[in-house]
Amino acid sequence: MTALLIKYVVSPLIAAISSFLIKRYAEAKPKLITYLIHASAIPLSGIPDNPQVNTQVNSHSIVIRNIGRKTAHNLRIGHFVLPNFQLNPNVSYQILPNQNNGTELLIPTLVPNEEITISYLYFYPLVWSVINSYTKSDEGLAKYVNVVPTIKPQRWVVFVLWVLIIIGASTLISLLIFEIMRFFGLG
């Protein structure tokens, strides 16, 4: 009976898990995400040299990160309009024209877990939504992620959650093993 359990349950389970792990590591690739950090508008009125001037200075920043396990090559950040900008950390880049009369920043590589921030500064009537058009690399498009700032939970809360997850998972596995054994007449 134990041989049947190993033959019909354990062996396919081990094969499935090992093939999943082999596929995951063999097909490791870069994975780009991008998100908007902030957008702000600062009104300038009554400048001491010229009190008649009323204008607005706008800024926003985007973050691009490679969360994959391989280096992303030829990272391209497209722009409908390219205002003044700053890269942090300071990496080498090129400014190239793109096919829809805009420009793109070309960054040669982005290694795994590397992150760059691009901060833009521009004047009204430009707004953040008409600056950036796309983010991609030779390996594919970046995923745009909406970020909501949250407070990190305390360590004890995280510990309690992990304990509950482990208890639930072990209970589920025990019940599954019991049902499989009962199905094969082993228990």
Biotite code that builds the C-alpha atoms (Angstrom):
import biotite.structure as struc

atoms = struc.array([
    struc.Atom([0.000, 0.000, 0.000], chain_id="A", res_id=1, res_name="MET", atom_name="CA", element="C"),
    struc.Atom([2.860, 2.358, 0.774], chain_id="A", res_id=2, res_name="THR", atom_name="CA", element="C"),
    struc.Atom([4.289, 1.618, -2.661], chain_id="A", res_id=3, res_name="ALA", atom_name="CA", element="C"),
    struc.Atom([0.977, 2.642, -4.245], chain_id="A", res_id=4, res_name="LEU", atom_name="CA", element="C"),
    struc.Atom([0.961, 5.890, -2.265], chain_id="A", res_id=5, res_name="LEU", atom_name="CA", element="C"),
    struc.Atom([4.498, 6.673, -3.436], chain_id="A", res_id=6, res_name="ILE", atom_name="CA", element="C"),
    struc.Atom([3.717, 5.619, -7.012], chain_id="A", res_id=7, res_name="LYS", atom_name="CA", element="C"),
    struc.Atom([0.474, 7.556, -7.464], chain_id="A", res_id=8, res_name="TYR", atom_name="CA", element="C"),
    struc.Atom([0.838, 10.532, -5.122], chain_id="A", res_id=9, res_name="VAL", atom_name="CA", element="C"),
    struc.Atom([4.361, 11.327, -4.010], chain_id="A", res_id=10, res_name="VAL", atom_name="CA", element="C"),
    struc.Atom([6.196, 10.713, -7.316], chain_id="A", res_id=11, res_name="SER", atom_name="CA", element="C"),
    struc.Atom([3.934, 12.940, -9.461], chain_id="A", res_id=12, res_name="PRO", atom_name="CA", element="C"),
    struc.Atom([4.022, 15.605, -6.753], chain_id="A", res_id=13, res_name="LEU", atom_name="CA", element="C"),
    struc.Atom([7.827, 15.592, -6.671], chain_id="A", res_id=14, res_name="ILE", atom_name="CA", element="C"),
    struc.Atom([7.961, 15.635, -10.487], chain_id="A", res_id=15, res_name="ALA", atom_name="CA", element="C"),
    struc.Atom([5.584, 18.598, -10.679], chain_id="A", res_id=16, res_name="ALA", atom_name="CA", element="C"),
    struc.Atom([7.477, 20.615, -8.071], chain_id="A", res_id=17, res_name="ILE", atom_name="CA", element="C"),
    struc.Atom([10.882, 19.872, -9.592], chain_id="A", res_id=18, res_name="SER", atom_name="CA", element="C"),
    struc.Atom([9.720, 20.726, -13.126], chain_id="A", res_id=19, res_name="SER", atom_name="CA", element="C"),
    struc.Atom([8.236, 23.987, -11.844], chain_id="A", res_id=20, res_name="PHE", atom_name="CA", element="C"),
    struc.Atom([11.524, 24.917, -10.151], chain_id="A", res_id=21, res_name="LEU", atom_name="CA", element="C"),
    struc.Atom([13.639, 23.919, -13.169], chain_id="A", res_id=22, res_name="ILE", atom_name="CA", element="C"),
    struc.Atom([11.390, 25.932, -15.509], chain_id="A", res_id=23, res_name="LYS", atom_name="CA", element="C"),
    struc.Atom([11.475, 28.935, -13.199], chain_id="A", res_id=24, res_name="ARG", atom_name="CA", element="C"),
    struc.Atom([15.265, 29.052, -13.020], chain_id="A", res_id=25, res_name="TYR", atom_name="CA", element="C"),
    struc.Atom([15.853, 28.109, -16.668], chain_id="A", res_id=26, res_name="ALA", atom_name="CA", element="C"),
    struc.Atom([13.511, 30.828, -17.924], chain_id="A", res_id=27, res_name="GLU", atom_name="CA", element="C"),
    struc.Atom([14.737, 33.550, -15.598], chain_id="A", res_id=28, res_name="ALA", atom_name="CA", element="C"),
    struc.Atom([14.323, 36.914, -17.297], chain_id="A", res_id=29, res_name="LYS", atom_name="CA", element="C"),
    struc.Atom([14.248, 40.592, -16.460], chain_id="A", res_id=30, res_name="PRO", atom_name="CA", element="C"),
    struc.Atom([10.985, 41.945, -15.101], chain_id="A", res_id=31, res_name="LYS", atom_name="CA", element="C"),
    struc.Atom([10.535, 45.703, -15.200], chain_id="A", res_id=32, res_name="LEU", atom_name="CA", element="C"),
    struc.Atom([8.059, 47.658, -13.111], chain_id="A", res_id=33, res_name="ILE", atom_name="CA", element="C"),
    struc.Atom([7.527, 51.394, -13.147], chain_id="A", res_id=34, res_name="THR", atom_name="CA", element="C"),
    struc.Atom([5.536, 53.659, -10.897], chain_id="A", res_id=35, res_name="TYR", atom_name="CA", element="C"),
    struc.Atom([4.855, 57.325, -10.303], chain_id="A", res_id=36, res_name="LEU", atom_name="CA", element="C"),
    struc.Atom([6.242, 58.578, -7.005], chain_id="A", res_id=37, res_name="ILE", atom_name="CA", element="C"),
    struc.Atom([4.622, 61.986, -6.846], chain_id="A", res_id=38, res_name="HIS", atom_name="CA", element="C"),
    struc.Atom([3.309, 64.798, -8.991], chain_id="A", res_id=39, res_name="ALA", atom_name="CA", element="C"),
    struc.Atom([3.239, 68.336, -7.696], chain_id="A", res_id=40, res_name="SER", atom_name="CA", element="C"),
    struc.Atom([2.378, 71.843, -8.867], chain_id="A", res_id=41, res_name="ALA", atom_name="CA", element="C"),
    struc.Atom([3.825, 74.901, -7.165], chain_id="A", res_id=42, res_name="ILE", atom_name="CA", element="C"),
    struc.Atom([2.240, 78.252, -8.047], chain_id="A", res_id=43, res_name="PRO", atom_name="CA", element="C"),
    struc.Atom([4.648, 81.151, -8.435], chain_id="A", res_id=44, res_name="LEU", atom_name="CA", element="C"),
    struc.Atom([3.008, 84.530, -8.057], chain_id="A", res_id=45, res_name="SER", atom_name="CA", element="C"),
    struc.Atom([4.396, 87.905, -7.220], chain_id="A", res_id=46, res_name="GLY", atom_name="CA", element="C"),
    struc.Atom([8.054, 87.219, -7.993], chain_id="A", res_id=47, res_name="ILE", atom_name="CA", element="C"),
    struc.Atom([10.025, 90.108, -6.427], chain_id="A", res_id=48, res_name="PRO", atom_name="CA", element="C"),
    struc.Atom([11.646, 91.133, -9.732], chain_id="A", res_id=49, res_name="ASP", atom_name="CA", element="C"),
    struc.Atom([8.342, 91.011, -11.626], chain_id="A", res_id=50, res_name="ASN", atom_name="CA", element="C"),
    struc.Atom([5.173, 91.058, -9.444], chain_id="A", res_id=51, res_name="PRO", atom_name="CA", element="C"),
    struc.Atom([2.919, 90.704, -12.515], chain_id="A", res_id=52, res_name="GLN", atom_name="CA", element="C"),
    struc.Atom([4.149, 87.174, -13.261], chain_id="A", res_id=53, res_name="VAL", atom_name="CA", element="C"),
    struc.Atom([1.790, 84.347, -12.302], chain_id="A", res_id=54, res_name="ASN", atom_name="CA", element="C"),
    struc.Atom([2.963, 80.915, -13.360], chain_id="A", res_id=55, res_name="THR", atom_name="CA", element="C"),
    struc.Atom([3.200, 77.371, -12.058], chain_id="A", res_id=56, res_name="GLN", atom_name="CA", element="C"),
    struc.Atom([6.129, 74.971, -11.779], chain_id="A", res_id=57, res_name="VAL", atom_name="CA", element="C"),
    struc.Atom([5.241, 71.284, -12.082], chain_id="A", res_id=58, res_name="ASN", atom_name="CA", element="C"),
    struc.Atom([7.282, 68.229, -11.228], chain_id="A", res_id=59, res_name="SER", atom_name="CA", element="C"),
    struc.Atom([6.927, 64.489, -10.979], chain_id="A", res_id=60, res_name="HIS", atom_name="CA", element="C"),
    struc.Atom([9.169, 61.460, -10.592], chain_id="A", res_id=61, res_name="SER", atom_name="CA", element="C"),
    struc.Atom([8.962, 57.932, -11.902], chain_id="A", res_id=62, res_name="ILE", atom_name="CA", element="C"),
    struc.Atom([10.825, 54.888, -10.624], chain_id="A", res_id=63, res_name="VAL", atom_name="CA", element="C"),
    struc.Atom([11.860, 52.009, -12.860], chain_id="A", res_id=64, res_name="ILE", atom_name="CA", element="C"),
    struc.Atom([13.040, 48.800, -11.210], chain_id="A", res_id=65, res_name="ARG", atom_name="CA", element="C"),
    struc.Atom([14.171, 45.418, -12.501], chain_id="A", res_id=66, res_name="ASN", atom_name="CA", element="C"),
    struc.Atom([12.622, 42.860, -10.141], chain_id="A", res_id=67, res_name="ILE", atom_name="CA", element="C"),
    struc.Atom([13.650, 39.941, -12.380], chain_id="A", res_id=68, res_name="GLY", atom_name="CA", element="C"),
    struc.Atom([16.693, 37.691, -12.163], chain_id="A", res_id=69, res_name="ARG", atom_name="CA", element="C"),
    struc.Atom([18.384, 38.762, -15.430], chain_id="A", res_id=70, res_name="LYS", atom_name="CA", element="C"),
    struc.Atom([19.759, 42.055, -16.702], chain_id="A", res_id=71, res_name="THR", atom_name="CA", element="C"),
    struc.Atom([17.404, 44.181, -18.811], chain_id="A", res_id=72, res_name="ALA", atom_name="CA", element="C"),
    struc.Atom([19.105, 45.503, -21.943], chain_id="A", res_id=73, res_name="HIS", atom_name="CA", element="C"),
    struc.Atom([18.391, 48.768, -23.787], chain_id="A", res_id=74, res_name="ASN", atom_name="CA", element="C"),
    struc.Atom([15.877, 50.224, -21.362], chain_id="A", res_id=75, res_name="LEU", atom_name="CA", element="C"),
    struc.Atom([13.776, 52.783, -23.254], chain_id="A", res_id=76, res_name="ARG", atom_name="CA", element="C"),
    struc.Atom([11.640, 55.414, -21.528], chain_id="A", res_id=77, res_name="ILE", atom_name="CA", element="C"),
    struc.Atom([9.410, 57.144, -24.093], chain_id="A", res_id=78, res_name="GLY", atom_name="CA", element="C"),
    struc.Atom([8.232, 60.744, -23.807], chain_id="A", res_id=79, res_name="HIS", atom_name="CA", element="C"),
    struc.Atom([5.635, 62.730, -25.677], chain_id="A", res_id=80, res_name="PHE", atom_name="CA", element="C"),
    struc.Atom([7.530, 65.807, -24.461], chain_id="A", res_id=81, res_name="VAL", atom_name="CA", element="C"),
    struc.Atom([10.908, 65.666, -22.707], chain_id="A", res_id=82, res_name="LEU", atom_name="CA", element="C"),
    struc.Atom([11.236, 68.476, -20.138], chain_id="A", res_id=83, res_name="PRO", atom_name="CA", element="C"),
    struc.Atom([14.193, 69.108, -17.825], chain_id="A", res_id=84, res_name="ASN", atom_name="CA", element="C"),
    struc.Atom([15.008, 65.922, -15.951], chain_id="A", res_id=85, res_name="PHE", atom_name="CA", element="C"),
    struc.Atom([17.483, 64.309, -13.590], chain_id="A", res_id=86, res_name="GLN", atom_name="CA", element="C"),
    struc.Atom([18.422, 60.642, -13.220], chain_id="A", res_id=87, res_name="LEU", atom_name="CA", element="C"),
    struc.Atom([19.222, 59.173, -9.823], chain_id="A", res_id=88, res_name="ASN", atom_name="CA", element="C"),
    struc.Atom([21.586, 57.371, -9.534], chain_id="A", res_id=89, res_name="PRO", atom_name="CA", element="C"),
    struc.Atom([23.453, 59.074, -12.321], chain_id="A", res_id=90, res_name="ASN", atom_name="CA", element="C"),
    struc.Atom([23.715, 56.443, -15.077], chain_id="A", res_id=91, res_name="VAL", atom_name="CA", element="C"),
    struc.Atom([24.823, 56.754, -18.678], chain_id="A", res_id=92, res_name="SER", atom_name="CA", element="C"),
    struc.Atom([22.002, 57.392, -21.143], chain_id="A", res_id=93, res_name="TYR", atom_name="CA", element="C"),
    struc.Atom([21.255, 58.678, -24.627], chain_id="A", res_id=94, res_name="GLN", atom_name="CA", element="C"),
    struc.Atom([18.410, 60.865, -25.840], chain_id="A", res_id=95, res_name="ILE", atom_name="CA", element="C"),
    struc.Atom([16.968, 59.522, -29.102], chain_id="A", res_id=96, res_name="LEU", atom_name="CA", element="C"),
    struc.Atom([13.995, 60.497, -31.285], chain_id="A", res_id=97, res_name="PRO", atom_name="CA", element="C"),
    struc.Atom([11.147, 57.971, -31.423], chain_id="A", res_id=98, res_name="ASN", atom_name="CA", element="C"),
    struc.Atom([8.611, 57.200, -34.127], chain_id="A", res_id=99, res_name="GLN", atom_name="CA", element="C"),
    struc.Atom([5.734, 59.329, -32.741], chain_id="A", res_id=100, res_name="ASN", atom_name="CA", element="C"),
    struc.Atom([7.612, 62.676, -32.817], chain_id="A", res_id=101, res_name="ASN", atom_name="CA", element="C"),
    struc.Atom([8.692, 62.353, -29.205], chain_id="A", res_id=102, res_name="GLY", atom_name="CA", element="C"),
    struc.Atom([11.927, 61.360, -27.580], chain_id="A", res_id=103, res_name="THR", atom_name="CA", element="C"),
    struc.Atom([13.145, 58.460, -25.531], chain_id="A", res_id=104, res_name="GLU", atom_name="CA", element="C"),
    struc.Atom([15.849, 57.959, -22.973], chain_id="A", res_id=105, res_name="LEU", atom_name="CA", element="C"),
    struc.Atom([17.992, 54.912, -23.722], chain_id="A", res_id=106, res_name="LEU", atom_name="CA", element="C"),
    struc.Atom([19.736, 53.341, -20.738], chain_id="A", res_id=107, res_name="ILE", atom_name="CA", element="C"),
    struc.Atom([22.056, 50.469, -21.773], chain_id="A", res_id=108, res_name="PRO", atom_name="CA", element="C"),
    struc.Atom([21.411, 48.051, -18.879], chain_id="A", res_id=109, res_name="THR", atom_name="CA", element="C"),
    struc.Atom([19.432, 47.639, -15.694], chain_id="A", res_id=110, res_name="LEU", atom_name="CA", element="C"),
    struc.Atom([20.753, 44.772, -13.568], chain_id="A", res_id=111, res_name="VAL", atom_name="CA", element="C"),
    struc.Atom([18.525, 42.685, -11.259], chain_id="A", res_id=112, res_name="PRO", atom_name="CA", element="C"),
    struc.Atom([17.175, 44.687, -8.294], chain_id="A", res_id=113, res_name="ASN", atom_name="CA", element="C"),
    struc.Atom([18.564, 47.929, -9.722], chain_id="A", res_id=114, res_name="GLU", atom_name="CA", element="C"),
    struc.Atom([16.311, 50.933, -9.506], chain_id="A", res_id=115, res_name="GLU", atom_name="CA", element="C"),
    struc.Atom([16.505, 54.325, -11.168], chain_id="A", res_id=116, res_name="ILE", atom_name="CA", element="C"),
    struc.Atom([14.468, 57.435, -10.460], chain_id="A", res_id=117, res_name="THR", atom_name="CA", element="C"),
    struc.Atom([13.794, 60.072, -13.096], chain_id="A", res_id=118, res_name="ILE", atom_name="CA", element="C"),
    struc.Atom([12.647, 63.451, -11.784], chain_id="A", res_id=119, res_name="SER", atom_name="CA", element="C"),
    struc.Atom([11.064, 65.943, -14.186], chain_id="A", res_id=120, res_name="TYR", atom_name="CA", element="C"),
    struc.Atom([10.648, 69.719, -13.872], chain_id="A", res_id=121, res_name="LEU", atom_name="CA", element="C"),
    struc.Atom([8.420, 71.713, -16.248], chain_id="A", res_id=122, res_name="TYR", atom_name="CA", element="C"),
    struc.Atom([6.077, 74.685, -16.449], chain_id="A", res_id=123, res_name="PHE", atom_name="CA", element="C"),
    struc.Atom([2.342, 75.043, -16.895], chain_id="A", res_id=124, res_name="TYR", atom_name="CA", element="C"),
    struc.Atom([0.488, 74.121, -19.204], chain_id="A", res_id=125, res_name="PRO", atom_name="CA", element="C"),
    struc.Atom([2.444, 70.825, -19.251], chain_id="A", res_id=126, res_name="LEU", atom_name="CA", element="C"),
    struc.Atom([1.169, 68.273, -16.722], chain_id="A", res_id=127, res_name="VAL", atom_name="CA", element="C"),
    struc.Atom([2.600, 64.917, -15.654], chain_id="A", res_id=128, res_name="TRP", atom_name="CA", element="C"),
    struc.Atom([0.117, 62.836, -17.665], chain_id="A", res_id=129, res_name="SER", atom_name="CA", element="C"),
    struc.Atom([1.405, 64.136, -21.030], chain_id="A", res_id=130, res_name="VAL", atom_name="CA", element="C"),
    struc.Atom([5.120, 63.605, -20.383], chain_id="A", res_id=131, res_name="ILE", atom_name="CA", element="C"),
    struc.Atom([5.775, 59.822, -20.295], chain_id="A", res_id=132, res_name="ASN", atom_name="CA", element="C"),
    struc.Atom([4.492, 57.417, -22.942], chain_id="A", res_id=133, res_name="SER", atom_name="CA", element="C"),
    struc.Atom([6.090, 53.975, -22.337], chain_id="A", res_id=134, res_name="TYR", atom_name="CA", element="C"),
    struc.Atom([8.828, 52.039, -20.598], chain_id="A", res_id=135, res_name="THR", atom_name="CA", element="C"),
    struc.Atom([10.312, 48.940, -22.215], chain_id="A", res_id=136, res_name="LYS", atom_name="CA", element="C"),
    struc.Atom([13.488, 46.981, -22.800], chain_id="A", res_id=137, res_name="SER", atom_name="CA", element="C"),
    struc.Atom([14.662, 44.484, -25.415], chain_id="A", res_id=138, res_name="ASP", atom_name="CA", element="C"),
    struc.Atom([13.023, 41.779, -23.316], chain_id="A", res_id=139, res_name="GLU", atom_name="CA", element="C"),
    struc.Atom([9.555, 43.368, -23.093], chain_id="A", res_id=140, res_name="GLY", atom_name="CA", element="C"),
    struc.Atom([7.338, 46.129, -21.717], chain_id="A", res_id=141, res_name="LEU", atom_name="CA", element="C"),
    struc.Atom([7.477, 47.324, -18.129], chain_id="A", res_id=142, res_name="ALA", atom_name="CA", element="C"),
    struc.Atom([4.448, 46.805, -15.935], chain_id="A", res_id=143, res_name="LYS", atom_name="CA", element="C"),
    struc.Atom([2.938, 50.001, -14.557], chain_id="A", res_id=144, res_name="TYR", atom_name="CA", element="C"),
    struc.Atom([2.199, 49.641, -10.844], chain_id="A", res_id=145, res_name="VAL", atom_name="CA", element="C"),
    struc.Atom([-0.097, 51.948, -8.875], chain_id="A", res_id=146, res_name="ASN", atom_name="CA", element="C"),
    struc.Atom([1.539, 52.574, -5.537], chain_id="A", res_id=147, res_name="VAL", atom_name="CA", element="C"),
    struc.Atom([-0.351, 53.434, -2.375], chain_id="A", res_id=148, res_name="VAL", atom_name="CA", element="C"),
    struc.Atom([1.852, 54.460, 0.567], chain_id="A", res_id=149, res_name="PRO", atom_name="CA", element="C"),
    struc.Atom([1.174, 52.286, 3.593], chain_id="A", res_id=150, res_name="THR", atom_name="CA", element="C"),
    struc.Atom([2.596, 51.933, 7.055], chain_id="A", res_id=151, res_name="ILE", atom_name="CA", element="C"),
    struc.Atom([4.702, 48.821, 7.542], chain_id="A", res_id=152, res_name="LYS", atom_name="CA", element="C"),
    struc.Atom([3.114, 46.509, 10.140], chain_id="A", res_id=153, res_name="PRO", atom_name="CA", element="C"),
    struc.Atom([4.929, 45.882, 13.400], chain_id="A", res_id=154, res_name="GLN", atom_name="CA", element="C"),
    struc.Atom([7.172, 42.811, 13.635], chain_id="A", res_id=155, res_name="ARG", atom_name="CA", element="C"),
    struc.Atom([4.907, 41.000, 16.078], chain_id="A", res_id=156, res_name="TRP", atom_name="CA", element="C"),
    struc.Atom([1.930, 41.386, 13.714], chain_id="A", res_id=157, res_name="VAL", atom_name="CA", element="C"),
    struc.Atom([3.944, 39.907, 10.833], chain_id="A", res_id=158, res_name="VAL", atom_name="CA", element="C"),
    struc.Atom([5.073, 37.044, 13.112], chain_id="A", res_id=159, res_name="PHE", atom_name="CA", element="C"),
    struc.Atom([1.484, 36.253, 14.165], chain_id="A", res_id=160, res_name="VAL", atom_name="CA", element="C"),
    struc.Atom([0.340, 36.293, 10.521], chain_id="A", res_id=161, res_name="LEU", atom_name="CA", element="C"),
    struc.Atom([3.107, 33.874, 9.491], chain_id="A", res_id=162, res_name="TRP", atom_name="CA", element="C"),
    struc.Atom([2.245, 31.552, 12.393], chain_id="A", res_id=163, res_name="VAL", atom_name="CA", element="C"),
    struc.Atom([-1.403, 31.519, 11.301], chain_id="A", res_id=164, res_name="LEU", atom_name="CA", element="C"),
    struc.Atom([-0.419, 30.892, 7.670], chain_id="A", res_id=165, res_name="ILE", atom_name="CA", element="C"),
    struc.Atom([1.810, 27.966, 8.686], chain_id="A", res_id=166, res_name="ILE", atom_name="CA", element="C"),
    struc.Atom([-0.904, 26.474, 10.918], chain_id="A", res_id=167, res_name="ILE", atom_name="CA", element="C"),
    struc.Atom([-3.469, 26.759, 8.127], chain_id="A", res_id=168, res_name="GLY", atom_name="CA", element="C"),
    struc.Atom([-1.140, 25.303, 5.476], chain_id="A", res_id=169, res_name="ALA", atom_name="CA", element="C"),
    struc.Atom([-0.077, 22.376, 7.686], chain_id="A", res_id=170, res_name="SER", atom_name="CA", element="C"),
    struc.Atom([-3.725, 21.619, 8.539], chain_id="A", res_id=171, res_name="THR", atom_name="CA", element="C"),
    struc.Atom([-4.659, 21.655, 4.865], chain_id="A", res_id=172, res_name="LEU", atom_name="CA", element="C"),
    struc.Atom([-1.742, 19.385, 3.926], chain_id="A", res_id=173, res_name="ILE", atom_name="CA", element="C"),
    struc.Atom([-2.565, 16.973, 6.772], chain_id="A", res_id=174, res_name="SER", atom_name="CA", element="C"),
    struc.Atom([-6.202, 16.759, 5.668], chain_id="A", res_id=175, res_name="LEU", atom_name="CA", element="C"),
    struc.Atom([-5.139, 16.226, 2.047], chain_id="A", res_id=176, res_name="LEU", atom_name="CA", element="C"),
    struc.Atom([-2.758, 13.418, 3.000], chain_id="A", res_id=177, res_name="ILE", atom_name="CA", element="C"),
    struc.Atom([-5.436, 11.816, 5.210], chain_id="A", res_id=178, res_name="PHE", atom_name="CA", element="C"),
    struc.Atom([-7.991, 11.914, 2.363], chain_id="A", res_id=179, res_name="GLU", atom_name="CA", element="C"),
    struc.Atom([-5.503, 10.455, -0.115], chain_id="A", res_id=180, res_name="ILE", atom_name="CA", element="C"),
    struc.Atom([-4.604, 7.659, 2.283], chain_id="A", res_id=181, res_name="MET", atom_name="CA", element="C"),
    struc.Atom([-8.301, 6.956, 2.898], chain_id="A", res_id=182, res_name="ARG", atom_name="CA", element="C"),
    struc.Atom([-8.957, 6.930, -0.860], chain_id="A", res_id=183, res_name="PHE", atom_name="CA", element="C"),
    struc.Atom([-6.276, 4.263, -1.375], chain_id="A", res_id=184, res_name="PHE", atom_name="CA", element="C"),
    struc.Atom([-7.448, 2.320, 1.686], chain_id="A", res_id=185, res_name="GLY", atom_name="CA", element="C"),
    struc.Atom([-4.323, 3.008, 3.751], chain_id="A", res_id=186, res_name="LEU", atom_name="CA", element="C"),
    struc.Atom([-5.913, 4.636, 6.727], chain_id="A", res_id=187, res_name="GLY", atom_name="CA", element="C"),
])
